[in-house]
Amino acid sequence: MKQAMGWKIGLFLMVMTGATGSHAAEINLSSATDFTRMELLLKDSDRLHSGFEMNVTLSPEATERMQRITRESVGQNLTLSINGWTVTTAKVQSVLGAQFRVSIPKAIAKDLLPTLVD
């Protein structure tokens, strides 16, 4: 399970860093209803990054939505929003599942992070 999670995380990060051009699809997630687990990395002195990292596990319904939208959007851009805040736009390389890691830019984090507590 841990190896599979690492593979999915790596794939998602690769997908999320390859964004160019206009987006063709969107997925809007709610931390209150779509996430069954959230783990937020606030600081890591061993790594330089320009934001925060959050590992999420989606509910079965949100997983189905994520899989459908990413399956239909392979090769196209996808915008990911959480609680109404646009987090990133990236080119979809493959179908995503229930677990992934998302990088939250610092500029968005100060507004988004308080909404994750509800």
Jmol script that loads the backbone (N, CA, C; Angstrom):
load data "model"
ATOM      1  N   MET A   1       0.839  -1.191   0.000  1.00  0.00           N
ATOM      2  CA  MET A   1       0.000   0.000   0.000  1.00  0.00           C
ATOM      3  C   MET A   1       0.879   1.248   0.000  1.00  0.00           C
ATOM      4  N   LYS A   2       1.959   1.237   0.820  1.00  0.00           N
ATOM      5  CA  LYS A   2       2.824   2.404   0.910  1.00  0.00           C
ATOM      6  C   LYS A   2       3.520   2.670  -0.423  1.00  0.00           C
ATOM      7  N   GLN A   3       3.967   1.607  -1.119  1.00  0.00           N
ATOM      8  CA  GLN A   3       4.595   1.783  -2.425  1.00  0.00           C
ATOM      9  C   GLN A   3       3.593   2.326  -3.439  1.00  0.00           C
ATOM     10  N   ALA A   4       2.371   1.810  -3.403  1.00  0.00           N
ATOM     11  CA  ALA A   4       1.341   2.288  -4.331  1.00  0.00           C
ATOM     12  C   ALA A   4       1.037   3.755  -4.071  1.00  0.00           C
ATOM     13  N   MET A   5       0.983   4.154  -2.809  1.00  0.00           N
ATOM     14  CA  MET A   5       0.726   5.552  -2.463  1.00  0.00           C
ATOM     15  C   MET A   5       1.864   6.431  -2.968  1.00  0.00           C
ATOM     16  N   GLY A   6       3.090   5.984  -2.813  1.00  0.00           N
ATOM     17  CA  GLY A   6       4.243   6.747  -3.300  1.00  0.00           C
ATOM     18  C   GLY A   6       4.203   6.927  -4.797  1.00  0.00           C
ATOM     19  N   TRP A   7       3.820   5.892  -5.512  1.00  0.00           N
ATOM     20  CA  TRP A   7       3.707   5.965  -6.965  1.00  0.00           C
ATOM     21  C   TRP A   7       2.630   6.964  -7.358  1.00  0.00           C
ATOM     22  N   LYS A   8       1.478   6.912  -6.696  1.00  0.00           N
ATOM     23  CA  LYS A   8       0.388   7.838  -7.003  1.00  0.00           C
ATOM     24  C   LYS A   8       0.788   9.270  -6.688  1.00  0.00           C
ATOM     25  N   ILE A   9       1.490   9.469  -5.579  1.00  0.00           N
ATOM     26  CA  ILE A   9       1.929  10.812  -5.207  1.00  0.00           C
ATOM     27  C   ILE A   9       2.882  11.352  -6.265  1.00  0.00           C
ATOM     28  N   GLY A  10       3.831  10.543  -6.666  1.00  0.00           N
ATOM     29  CA  GLY A  10       4.784  10.976  -7.685  1.00  0.00           C
ATOM     30  C   GLY A  10       4.088  11.311  -8.985  1.00  0.00           C
ATOM     31  N   LEU A  11       3.147  10.484  -9.379  1.00  0.00           N
ATOM     32  CA  LEU A  11       2.407  10.716 -10.611  1.00  0.00           C
ATOM     33  C   LEU A  11       1.598  11.996 -10.513  1.00  0.00           C
ATOM     34  N   PHE A  12       0.944  12.211  -9.382  1.00  0.00           N
ATOM     35  CA  PHE A  12       0.137  13.419  -9.220  1.00  0.00           C
ATOM     36  C   PHE A  12       1.007  14.665  -9.255  1.00  0.00           C
ATOM     37  N   LEU A  13       2.162  14.623  -8.590  1.00  0.00           N
ATOM     38  CA  LEU A  13       3.045  15.790  -8.612  1.00  0.00           C
ATOM     39  C   LEU A  13       3.522  16.066 -10.023  1.00  0.00           C
ATOM     40  N   MET A  14       3.819  15.011 -10.778  1.00  0.00           N
ATOM     41  CA  MET A  14       4.241  15.185 -12.158  1.00  0.00           C
ATOM     42  C   MET A  14       3.102  15.818 -12.972  1.00  0.00           C
ATOM     43  N   VAL A  15       1.896  15.344 -12.750  1.00  0.00           N
ATOM     44  CA  VAL A  15       0.742  15.894 -13.449  1.00  0.00           C
ATOM     45  C   VAL A  15       0.548  17.349 -13.070  1.00  0.00           C
ATOM     46  N   MET A  16       0.648  17.667 -11.794  1.00  0.00           N
ATOM     47  CA  MET A  16       0.346  19.008 -11.330  1.00  0.00           C
ATOM     48  C   MET A  16       1.418  20.022 -11.714  1.00  0.00           C
ATOM     49  N   THR A  17       2.620  19.594 -12.050  1.00  0.00           N
ATOM     50  CA  THR A  17       3.657  20.537 -12.434  1.00  0.00           C
ATOM     51  C   THR A  17       3.742  20.733 -13.932  1.00  0.00           C
ATOM     52  N   GLY A  18       2.962  20.011 -14.706  1.00  0.00           N
ATOM     53  CA  GLY A  18       3.056  20.095 -16.158  1.00  0.00           C
ATOM     54  C   GLY A  18       1.996  20.963 -16.802  1.00  0.00           C
ATOM     55  N   ALA A  19       1.435  21.906 -16.084  1.00  0.00           N
ATOM     56  CA  ALA A  19       0.332  22.701 -16.627  1.00  0.00           C
ATOM     57  C   ALA A  19       0.803  23.744 -17.628  1.00  0.00           C
ATOM     58  N   THR A  20       0.118  23.777 -18.773  1.00  0.00           N
ATOM     59  CA  THR A  20       0.319  24.835 -19.762  1.00  0.00           C
ATOM     60  C   THR A  20      -0.974  25.035 -20.522  1.00  0.00           C
ATOM     61  N   GLY A  21      -1.159  26.228 -21.078  1.00  0.00           N
ATOM     62  CA  GLY A  21      -2.323  26.484 -21.920  1.00  0.00           C
ATOM     63  C   GLY A  21      -3.611  26.611 -21.141  1.00  0.00           C
ATOM     64  N   SER A  22      -4.723  26.578 -21.866  1.00  0.00           N
ATOM     65  CA  SER A  22      -6.028  26.730 -21.236  1.00  0.00           C
ATOM     66  C   SER A  22      -6.528  25.389 -20.717  1.00  0.00           C
ATOM     67  N   HIS A  23      -7.413  25.435 -19.725  1.00  0.00           N
ATOM     68  CA  HIS A  23      -7.915  24.186 -19.167  1.00  0.00           C
ATOM     69  C   HIS A  23      -9.239  23.799 -19.801  1.00  0.00           C
ATOM     70  N   ALA A  24      -9.480  22.521 -19.843  1.00  0.00           N
ATOM     71  CA  ALA A  24     -10.697  22.012 -20.460  1.00  0.00           C
ATOM     72  C   ALA A  24     -11.660  21.480 -19.414  1.00  0.00           C
ATOM     73  N   ALA A  25     -11.187  21.229 -18.197  1.00  0.00           N
ATOM     74  CA  ALA A  25     -12.044  20.623 -17.183  1.00  0.00           C
ATOM     75  C   ALA A  25     -11.713  21.203 -15.814  1.00  0.00           C
ATOM     76  N   GLU A  26     -12.655  21.006 -14.891  1.00  0.00           N
ATOM     77  CA  GLU A  26     -12.474  21.448 -13.516  1.00  0.00           C
ATOM     78  C   GLU A  26     -12.975  20.374 -12.578  1.00  0.00           C
ATOM     79  N   ILE A  27     -12.359  20.317 -11.409  1.00  0.00           N
ATOM     80  CA  ILE A  27     -12.914  19.515 -10.327  1.00  0.00           C
ATOM     81  C   ILE A  27     -12.881  20.382  -9.085  1.00  0.00           C
ATOM     82  N   ASN A  28     -14.011  20.482  -8.433  1.00  0.00           N
ATOM     83  CA  ASN A  28     -14.162  21.273  -7.227  1.00  0.00           C
ATOM     84  C   ASN A  28     -14.401  20.312  -6.075  1.00  0.00           C
ATOM     85  N   LEU A  29     -13.482  20.333  -5.121  1.00  0.00           N
ATOM     86  CA  LEU A  29     -13.583  19.435  -3.979  1.00  0.00           C
ATOM     87  C   LEU A  29     -13.903  20.221  -2.712  1.00  0.00           C
ATOM     88  N   SER A  30     -14.656  19.602  -1.834  1.00  0.00           N
ATOM     89  CA  SER A  30     -14.993  20.179  -0.544  1.00  0.00           C
ATOM     90  C   SER A  30     -14.298  19.364   0.536  1.00  0.00           C
ATOM     91  N   SER A  31     -13.519  20.054   1.381  1.00  0.00           N
ATOM     92  CA  SER A  31     -12.824  19.312   2.444  1.00  0.00           C
ATOM     93  C   SER A  31     -13.817  18.691   3.420  1.00  0.00           C
ATOM     94  N   ALA A  32     -14.985  19.278   3.576  1.00  0.00           N
ATOM     95  CA  ALA A  32     -15.976  18.764   4.522  1.00  0.00           C
ATOM     96  C   ALA A  32     -16.646  17.483   4.038  1.00  0.00           C
ATOM     97  N   THR A  33     -16.865  17.367   2.733  1.00  0.00           N
ATOM     98  CA  THR A  33     -17.618  16.215   2.227  1.00  0.00           C
ATOM     99  C   THR A  33     -16.823  15.276   1.335  1.00  0.00           C
ATOM    100  N   ASP A  34     -15.785  15.777   0.671  1.00  0.00           N
ATOM    101  CA  ASP A  34     -15.060  14.950  -0.295  1.00  0.00           C
ATOM    102  C   ASP A  34     -13.803  14.295   0.256  1.00  0.00           C
ATOM    103  N   PHE A  35     -13.258  14.805   1.347  1.00  0.00           N
ATOM    104  CA  PHE A  35     -12.038  14.243   1.923  1.00  0.00           C
ATOM    105  C   PHE A  35     -12.385  13.402   3.142  1.00  0.00           C
ATOM    106  N   THR A  36     -11.854  12.185   3.181  1.00  0.00           N
ATOM    107  CA  THR A  36     -12.002  11.364   4.382  1.00  0.00           C
ATOM    108  C   THR A  36     -10.757  11.454   5.253  1.00  0.00           C
ATOM    109  N   ARG A  37      -9.657  11.966   4.657  1.00  0.00           N
ATOM    110  CA  ARG A  37      -8.408  12.148   5.407  1.00  0.00           C
ATOM    111  C   ARG A  37      -7.618  13.273   4.753  1.00  0.00           C
ATOM    112  N   MET A  38      -7.023  14.142   5.605  1.00  0.00           N
ATOM    113  CA  MET A  38      -6.149  15.217   5.141  1.00  0.00           C
ATOM    114  C   MET A  38      -4.929  15.254   6.048  1.00  0.00           C
ATOM    115  N   GLU A  39      -3.759  15.312   5.460  1.00  0.00           N
ATOM    116  CA  GLU A  39      -2.513  15.471   6.208  1.00  0.00           C
ATOM    117  C   GLU A  39      -1.778  16.643   5.589  1.00  0.00           C
ATOM    118  N   LEU A  40      -1.479  17.664   6.388  1.00  0.00           N
ATOM    119  CA  LEU A  40      -0.869  18.877   5.877  1.00  0.00           C
ATOM    120  C   LEU A  40       0.566  18.995   6.375  1.00  0.00           C
ATOM    121  N   LEU A  41       1.507  19.153   5.438  1.00  0.00           N
ATOM    122  CA  LEU A  41       2.908  19.376   5.758  1.00  0.00           C
ATOM    123  C   LEU A  41       3.141  20.884   5.725  1.00  0.00           C
ATOM    124  N   LEU A  42       3.391  21.476   6.894  1.00  0.00           N
ATOM    125  CA  LEU A  42       3.567  22.921   6.983  1.00  0.00           C
ATOM    126  C   LEU A  42       5.005  23.358   6.772  1.00  0.00           C
ATOM    127  N   LYS A  43       5.948  22.511   7.180  1.00  0.00           N
ATOM    128  CA  LYS A  43       7.353  22.884   7.033  1.00  0.00           C
ATOM    129  C   LYS A  43       8.193  21.629   6.929  1.00  0.00           C
ATOM    130  N   ASP A  44       9.201  21.699   6.057  1.00  0.00           N
ATOM    131  CA  ASP A  44      10.156  20.610   5.896  1.00  0.00           C
ATOM    132  C   ASP A  44      11.496  21.257   5.567  1.00  0.00           C
ATOM    133  N   SER A  45      12.377  21.346   6.550  1.00  0.00           N
ATOM    134  CA  SER A  45      13.654  22.035   6.348  1.00  0.00           C
ATOM    135  C   SER A  45      14.575  21.285   5.394  1.00  0.00           C
ATOM    136  N   ASP A  46      14.273  20.030   5.100  1.00  0.00           N
ATOM    137  CA  ASP A  46      15.075  19.253   4.153  1.00  0.00           C
ATOM    138  C   ASP A  46      14.695  19.520   2.704  1.00  0.00           C
ATOM    139  N   ARG A  47      13.575  20.188   2.498  1.00  0.00           N
ATOM    140  CA  ARG A  47      13.097  20.436   1.131  1.00  0.00           C
ATOM    141  C   ARG A  47      12.727  21.903   0.979  1.00  0.00           C
ATOM    142  N   LEU A  48      13.087  22.456  -0.139  1.00  0.00           N
ATOM    143  CA  LEU A  48      12.658  23.810  -0.467  1.00  0.00           C
ATOM    144  C   LEU A  48      11.416  23.711  -1.340  1.00  0.00           C
ATOM    145  N   HIS A  49      10.373  24.370  -0.944  1.00  0.00           N
ATOM    146  CA  HIS A  49       9.184  24.437  -1.780  1.00  0.00           C
ATOM    147  C   HIS A  49       8.494  25.771  -1.556  1.00  0.00           C
ATOM    148  N   SER A  50       7.702  26.159  -2.505  1.00  0.00           N
ATOM    149  CA  SER A  50       7.078  27.472  -2.463  1.00  0.00           C
ATOM    150  C   SER A  50       5.649  27.415  -1.938  1.00  0.00           C
ATOM    151  N   GLY A  51       5.331  26.361  -1.232  1.00  0.00           N
ATOM    152  CA  GLY A  51       3.990  26.234  -0.703  1.00  0.00           C
ATOM    153  C   GLY A  51       3.915  25.130   0.321  1.00  0.00           C
ATOM    154  N   PHE A  52       2.724  24.659   0.548  1.00  0.00           N
ATOM    155  CA  PHE A  52       2.470  23.596   1.504  1.00  0.00           C
ATOM    156  C   PHE A  52       2.023  22.361   0.741  1.00  0.00           C
ATOM    157  N   GLU A  53       2.193  21.197   1.349  1.00  0.00           N
ATOM    158  CA  GLU A  53       1.779  19.955   0.718  1.00  0.00           C
ATOM    159  C   GLU A  53       0.704  19.301   1.564  1.00  0.00           C
ATOM    160  N   MET A  54      -0.328  18.791   0.896  1.00  0.00           N
ATOM    161  CA  MET A  54      -1.407  18.134   1.601  1.00  0.00           C
ATOM    162  C   MET A  54      -1.669  16.783   0.944  1.00  0.00           C
ATOM    163  N   ASN A  55      -1.605  15.724   1.748  1.00  0.00           N
ATOM    164  CA  ASN A  55      -2.001  14.393   1.304  1.00  0.00           C
ATOM    165  C   ASN A  55      -3.484  14.252   1.598  1.00  0.00           C
ATOM    166  N   VAL A  56      -4.244  13.808   0.627  1.00  0.00           N
ATOM    167  CA  VAL A  56      -5.674  13.643   0.833  1.00  0.00           C
ATOM    168  C   VAL A  56      -6.114  12.247   0.425  1.00  0.00           C
ATOM    169  N   THR A  57      -7.171  11.788   1.079  1.00  0.00           N
ATOM    170  CA  THR A  57      -7.879  10.581   0.686  1.00  0.00           C
ATOM    171  C   THR A  57      -9.314  11.003   0.433  1.00  0.00           C
ATOM    172  N   LEU A  58      -9.807  10.667  -0.746  1.00  0.00           N
ATOM    173  CA  LEU A  58     -11.152  11.059  -1.136  1.00  0.00           C
ATOM    174  C   LEU A  58     -12.193  10.042  -0.687  1.00  0.00           C
ATOM    175  N   SER A  59     -13.408  10.523  -0.478  1.00  0.00           N
ATOM    176  CA  SER A  59     -14.549   9.650  -0.211  1.00  0.00           C
ATOM    177  C   SER A  59     -14.811   8.817  -1.463  1.00  0.00           C
ATOM    178  N   PRO A  60     -15.559   7.733  -1.340  1.00  0.00           N
ATOM    179  CA  PRO A  60     -15.866   6.927  -2.530  1.00  0.00           C
ATOM    180  C   PRO A  60     -16.549   7.736  -3.642  1.00  0.00           C
ATOM    181  N   GLU A  61     -17.463   8.621  -3.267  1.00  0.00           N
ATOM    182  CA  GLU A  61     -18.164   9.435  -4.274  1.00  0.00           C
ATOM    183  C   GLU A  61     -17.199  10.392  -4.972  1.00  0.00           C
ATOM    184  N   ALA A  62     -16.333  11.046  -4.204  1.00  0.00           N
ATOM    185  CA  ALA A  62     -15.365  11.979  -4.783  1.00  0.00           C
ATOM    186  C   ALA A  62     -14.331  11.230  -5.622  1.00  0.00           C
ATOM    187  N   THR A  63     -13.957  10.021  -5.189  1.00  0.00           N
ATOM    188  CA  THR A  63     -13.027   9.202  -5.969  1.00  0.00           C
ATOM    189  C   THR A  63     -13.621   8.888  -7.331  1.00  0.00           C
ATOM    190  N   GLU A  64     -14.887   8.513  -7.345  1.00  0.00           N
ATOM    191  CA  GLU A  64     -15.559   8.210  -8.611  1.00  0.00           C
ATOM    192  C   GLU A  64     -15.566   9.449  -9.517  1.00  0.00           C
ATOM    193  N   ARG A  65     -15.854  10.602  -8.945  1.00  0.00           N
ATOM    194  CA  ARG A  65     -15.865  11.851  -9.714  1.00  0.00           C
ATOM    195  C   ARG A  65     -14.480  12.172 -10.258  1.00  0.00           C
ATOM    196  N   MET A  66     -13.445  12.037  -9.407  1.00  0.00           N
ATOM    197  CA  MET A  66     -12.067  12.311  -9.811  1.00  0.00           C
ATOM    198  C   MET A  66     -11.660  11.370 -10.946  1.00  0.00           C
ATOM    199  N   GLN A  67     -11.971  10.101 -10.817  1.00  0.00           N
ATOM    200  CA  GLN A  67     -11.616   9.137 -11.855  1.00  0.00           C
ATOM    201  C   GLN A  67     -12.324   9.449 -13.163  1.00  0.00           C
ATOM    202  N   ARG A  68     -13.607   9.777 -13.104  1.00  0.00           N
ATOM    203  CA  ARG A  68     -14.366  10.089 -14.318  1.00  0.00           C
ATOM    204  C   ARG A  68     -13.817  11.337 -15.003  1.00  0.00           C
ATOM    205  N   ILE A  69     -13.593  12.383 -14.225  1.00  0.00           N
ATOM    206  CA  ILE A  69     -13.124  13.642 -14.807  1.00  0.00           C
ATOM    207  C   ILE A  69     -11.716  13.490 -15.369  1.00  0.00           C
ATOM    208  N   THR A  70     -10.821  12.822 -14.649  1.00  0.00           N
ATOM    209  CA  THR A  70      -9.462  12.671 -15.165  1.00  0.00           C
ATOM    210  C   THR A  70      -9.426  11.716 -16.358  1.00  0.00           C
ATOM    211  N   ARG A  71     -10.262  10.693 -16.350  1.00  0.00           N
ATOM    212  CA  ARG A  71     -10.327   9.768 -17.499  1.00  0.00           C
ATOM    213  C   ARG A  71     -10.757  10.529 -18.747  1.00  0.00           C
ATOM    214  N   GLU A  72     -11.725  11.418 -18.604  1.00  0.00           N
ATOM    215  CA  GLU A  72     -12.230  12.194 -19.732  1.00  0.00           C
ATOM    216  C   GLU A  72     -11.281  13.324 -20.141  1.00  0.00           C
ATOM    217  N   SER A  73     -10.288  13.635 -19.286  1.00  0.00           N
ATOM    218  CA  SER A  73      -9.427  14.800 -19.517  1.00  0.00           C
ATOM    219  C   SER A  73      -7.967  14.460 -19.781  1.00  0.00           C
ATOM    220  N   VAL A  74      -7.634  13.186 -19.980  1.00  0.00           N
ATOM    221  CA  VAL A  74      -6.244  12.819 -20.246  1.00  0.00           C
ATOM    222  C   VAL A  74      -5.748  13.607 -21.457  1.00  0.00           C
ATOM    223  N   GLY A  75      -4.597  14.241 -21.281  1.00  0.00           N
ATOM    224  CA  GLY A  75      -4.013  15.056 -22.336  1.00  0.00           C
ATOM    225  C   GLY A  75      -4.495  16.501 -22.332  1.00  0.00           C
ATOM    226  N   GLN A  76      -5.453  16.807 -21.476  1.00  0.00           N
ATOM    227  CA  GLN A  76      -5.988  18.164 -21.373  1.00  0.00           C
ATOM    228  C   GLN A  76      -5.666  18.746 -20.006  1.00  0.00           C
ATOM    229  N   ASN A  77      -5.869  20.039 -19.854  1.00  0.00           N
ATOM    230  CA  ASN A  77      -5.654  20.682 -18.566  1.00  0.00           C
ATOM    231  C   ASN A  77      -6.865  20.510 -17.663  1.00  0.00           C
ATOM    232  N   LEU A  78      -6.591  20.417 -16.373  1.00  0.00           N
ATOM    233  CA  LEU A  78      -7.615  20.263 -15.346  1.00  0.00           C
ATOM    234  C   LEU A  78      -7.318  21.255 -14.237  1.00  0.00           C
ATOM    235  N   THR A  79      -8.326  22.008 -13.831  1.00  0.00           N
ATOM    236  CA  THR A  79      -8.183  22.932 -12.713  1.00  0.00           C
ATOM    237  C   THR A  79      -8.749  22.269 -11.468  1.00  0.00           C
ATOM    238  N   LEU A  80      -7.942  22.255 -10.394  1.00  0.00           N
ATOM    239  CA  LEU A  80      -8.340  21.683  -9.111  1.00  0.00           C
ATOM    240  C   LEU A  80      -8.647  22.817  -8.155  1.00  0.00           C
ATOM    241  N   SER A  81      -9.867  22.810  -7.608  1.00  0.00           N
ATOM    242  CA  SER A  81     -10.270  23.781  -6.597  1.00  0.00           C
ATOM    243  C   SER A  81     -10.656  23.038  -5.336  1.00  0.00           C
ATOM    244  N   ILE A  82     -10.334  23.641  -4.204  1.00  0.00           N
ATOM    245  CA  ILE A  82     -10.705  23.095  -2.897  1.00  0.00           C
ATOM    246  C   ILE A  82     -11.422  24.198  -2.138  1.00  0.00           C
ATOM    247  N   ASN A  83     -12.624  23.905  -1.671  1.00  0.00           N
ATOM    248  CA  ASN A  83     -13.431  24.854  -0.911  1.00  0.00           C
ATOM    249  C   ASN A  83     -13.579  26.196  -1.628  1.00  0.00           C
ATOM    250  N   GLY A  84     -13.677  26.137  -2.948  1.00  0.00           N
ATOM    251  CA  GLY A  84     -13.873  27.343  -3.729  1.00  0.00           C
ATOM    252  C   GLY A  84     -12.608  28.082  -4.118  1.00  0.00           C
ATOM    253  N   TRP A  85     -11.454  27.633  -3.643  1.00  0.00           N
ATOM    254  CA  TRP A  85     -10.174  28.271  -3.966  1.00  0.00           C
ATOM    255  C   TRP A  85      -9.470  27.469  -5.051  1.00  0.00           C
ATOM    256  N   THR A  86      -9.130  28.116  -6.161  1.00  0.00           N
ATOM    257  CA  THR A  86      -8.383  27.447  -7.223  1.00  0.00           C
ATOM    258  C   THR A  86      -6.966  27.210  -6.733  1.00  0.00           C
ATOM    259  N   VAL A  87      -6.573  25.946  -6.694  1.00  0.00           N
ATOM    260  CA  VAL A  87      -5.272  25.555  -6.159  1.00  0.00           C
ATOM    261  C   VAL A  87      -4.242  25.399  -7.274  1.00  0.00           C
ATOM    262  N   THR A  88      -4.625  24.744  -8.365  1.00  0.00           N
ATOM    263  CA  THR A  88      -3.670  24.511  -9.443  1.00  0.00           C
ATOM    264  C   THR A  88      -4.386  24.126 -10.730  1.00  0.00           C
ATOM    265  N   THR A  89      -3.691  24.291 -11.823  1.00  0.00           N
ATOM    266  CA  THR A  89      -4.136  23.793 -13.127  1.00  0.00           C
ATOM    267  C   THR A  89      -2.975  22.991 -13.704  1.00  0.00           C
ATOM    268  N   ALA A  90      -3.284  21.800 -14.191  1.00  0.00           N
ATOM    269  CA  ALA A  90      -2.233  20.919 -14.701  1.00  0.00           C
ATOM    270  C   ALA A  90      -2.763  20.046 -15.823  1.00  0.00           C
ATOM    271  N   LYS A  91      -1.841  19.578 -16.641  1.00  0.00           N
ATOM    272  CA  LYS A  91      -2.189  18.651 -17.720  1.00  0.00           C
ATOM    273  C   LYS A  91      -2.354  17.257 -17.135  1.00  0.00           C
ATOM    274  N   VAL A  92      -3.456  16.614 -17.420  1.00  0.00           N
ATOM    275  CA  VAL A  92      -3.747  15.278 -16.906  1.00  0.00           C
ATOM    276  C   VAL A  92      -2.955  14.255 -17.714  1.00  0.00           C
ATOM    277  N   GLN A  93      -2.134  13.474 -17.011  1.00  0.00           N
ATOM    278  CA  GLN A  93      -1.330  12.438 -17.650  1.00  0.00           C
ATOM    279  C   GLN A  93      -1.971  11.054 -17.541  1.00  0.00           C
ATOM    280  N   SER A  94      -2.762  10.848 -16.475  1.00  0.00           N
ATOM    281  CA  SER A  94      -3.427   9.559 -16.283  1.00  0.00           C
ATOM    282  C   SER A  94      -4.583   9.739 -15.301  1.00  0.00           C
ATOM    283  N   VAL A  95      -5.366   8.697 -15.135  1.00  0.00           N
ATOM    284  CA  VAL A  95      -6.514   8.723 -14.238  1.00  0.00           C
ATOM    285  C   VAL A  95      -6.022   8.724 -12.794  1.00  0.00           C
ATOM    286  N   LEU A  96      -6.563   9.653 -11.999  1.00  0.00           N
ATOM    287  CA  LEU A  96      -6.220   9.733 -10.582  1.00  0.00           C
ATOM    288  C   LEU A  96      -7.257   8.992  -9.761  1.00  0.00           C
ATOM    289  N   GLY A  97      -6.823   8.517  -8.593  1.00  0.00           N
ATOM    290  CA  GLY A  97      -7.704   7.752  -7.721  1.00  0.00           C
ATOM    291  C   GLY A  97      -7.982   8.441  -6.405  1.00  0.00           C
ATOM    292  N   ALA A  98      -8.126   7.643  -5.361  1.00  0.00           N
ATOM    293  CA  ALA A  98      -8.577   8.131  -4.059  1.00  0.00           C
ATOM    294  C   ALA A  98      -7.510   8.871  -3.262  1.00  0.00           C
ATOM    295  N   GLN A  99      -6.243   8.572  -3.488  1.00  0.00           N
ATOM    296  CA  GLN A  99      -5.186   9.193  -2.689  1.00  0.00           C
ATOM    297  C   GLN A  99      -4.223   9.950  -3.590  1.00  0.00           C
ATOM    298  N   PHE A 100      -3.907  11.173  -3.168  1.00  0.00           N
ATOM    299  CA  PHE A 100      -2.923  11.954  -3.892  1.00  0.00           C
ATOM    300  C   PHE A 100      -2.404  13.076  -3.009  1.00  0.00           C
ATOM    301  N   ARG A 101      -1.367  13.717  -3.485  1.00  0.00           N
ATOM    302  CA  ARG A 101      -0.773  14.861  -2.790  1.00  0.00           C
ATOM    303  C   ARG A 101      -0.971  16.087  -3.664  1.00  0.00           C
ATOM    304  N   VAL A 102      -1.332  17.182  -3.039  1.00  0.00           N
ATOM    305  CA  VAL A 102      -1.501  18.433  -3.769  1.00  0.00           C
ATOM    306  C   VAL A 102      -0.619  19.496  -3.123  1.00  0.00           C
ATOM    307  N   SER A 103       0.049  20.272  -3.949  1.00  0.00           N
ATOM    308  CA  SER A 103       0.844  21.397  -3.473  1.00  0.00           C
ATOM    309  C   SER A 103      -0.053  22.623  -3.458  1.00  0.00           C
ATOM    310  N   ILE A 104      -0.046  23.323  -2.339  1.00  0.00           N
ATOM    311  CA  ILE A 104      -0.862  24.522  -2.182  1.00  0.00           C
ATOM    312  C   ILE A 104       0.074  25.721  -2.153  1.00  0.00           C
ATOM    313  N   PRO A 105       0.014  26.585  -3.155  1.00  0.00           N
ATOM    314  CA  PRO A 105       0.886  27.765  -3.173  1.00  0.00           C
ATOM    315  C   PRO A 105       0.653  28.641  -1.941  1.00  0.00           C
ATOM    316  N   LYS A 106       1.731  29.251  -1.430  1.00  0.00           N
ATOM    317  CA  LYS A 106       1.629  30.098  -0.241  1.00  0.00           C
ATOM    318  C   LYS A 106       0.614  31.215  -0.424  1.00  0.00           C
ATOM    319  N   ALA A 107       0.528  31.773  -1.628  1.00  0.00           N
ATOM    320  CA  ALA A 107      -0.404  32.879  -1.875  1.00  0.00           C
ATOM    321  C   ALA A 107      -1.857  32.464  -1.654  1.00  0.00           C
ATOM    322  N   ILE A 108      -2.167  31.203  -1.872  1.00  0.00           N
ATOM    323  CA  ILE A 108      -3.531  30.696  -1.696  1.00  0.00           C
ATOM    324  C   ILE A 108      -3.728  30.131  -0.294  1.00  0.00           C
ATOM    325  N   ALA A 109      -2.661  29.604   0.290  1.00  0.00           N
ATOM    326  CA  ALA A 109      -2.748  28.892   1.567  1.00  0.00           C
ATOM    327  C   ALA A 109      -3.335  29.733   2.692  1.00  0.00           C
ATOM    328  N   LYS A 110      -2.970  31.003   2.766  1.00  0.00           N
ATOM    329  CA  LYS A 110      -3.454  31.819   3.896  1.00  0.00           C
ATOM    330  C   LYS A 110      -4.974  31.944   3.895  1.00  0.00           C
ATOM    331  N   ASP A 111      -5.601  31.864   2.728  1.00  0.00           N
ATOM    332  CA  ASP A 111      -7.059  31.914   2.650  1.00  0.00           C
ATOM    333  C   ASP A 111      -7.683  30.522   2.704  1.00  0.00           C
ATOM    334  N   LEU A 112      -7.029  29.547   2.078  1.00  0.00           N
ATOM    335  CA  LEU A 112      -7.584  28.193   2.019  1.00  0.00           C
ATOM    336  C   LEU A 112      -7.471  27.442   3.336  1.00  0.00           C
ATOM    337  N   LEU A 113      -6.318  27.493   3.990  1.00  0.00           N
ATOM    338  CA  LEU A 113      -6.075  26.659   5.171  1.00  0.00           C
ATOM    339  C   LEU A 113      -7.132  26.821   6.274  1.00  0.00           C
ATOM    340  N   PRO A 114      -7.583  28.040   6.603  1.00  0.00           N
ATOM    341  CA  PRO A 114      -8.627  28.133   7.638  1.00  0.00           C
ATOM    342  C   PRO A 114      -9.919  27.415   7.256  1.00  0.00           C
ATOM    343  N   THR A 115     -10.215  27.280   5.969  1.00  0.00           N
ATOM    344  CA  THR A 115     -11.444  26.616   5.542  1.00  0.00           C
ATOM    345  C   THR A 115     -11.353  25.100   5.698  1.00  0.00           C
ATOM    346  N   LEU A 116     -10.153  24.575   5.847  1.00  0.00           N
ATOM    347  CA  LEU A 116      -9.972  23.124   5.978  1.00  0.00           C
ATOM    348  C   LEU A 116     -10.384  22.625   7.359  1.00  0.00           C
ATOM    349  N   VAL A 117     -10.481  23.518   8.322  1.00  0.00           N
ATOM    350  CA  VAL A 117     -10.789  23.144   9.709  1.00  0.00           C
ATOM    351  C   VAL A 117     -12.273  22.853   9.907  1.00  0.00           C
ATOM    352  N   ASP A 118     -13.123  23.412   9.077  1.00  0.00           N
ATOM    353  CA  ASP A 118     -14.583  23.229   9.241  1.00  0.00           C
ATOM    354  C   ASP A 118     -15.000  21.797   9.067  1.00  0.00           C
TER     355      ASP A 118
END
end "model"
wireframe off; spacefill off
backbone 0.3
color backbone group
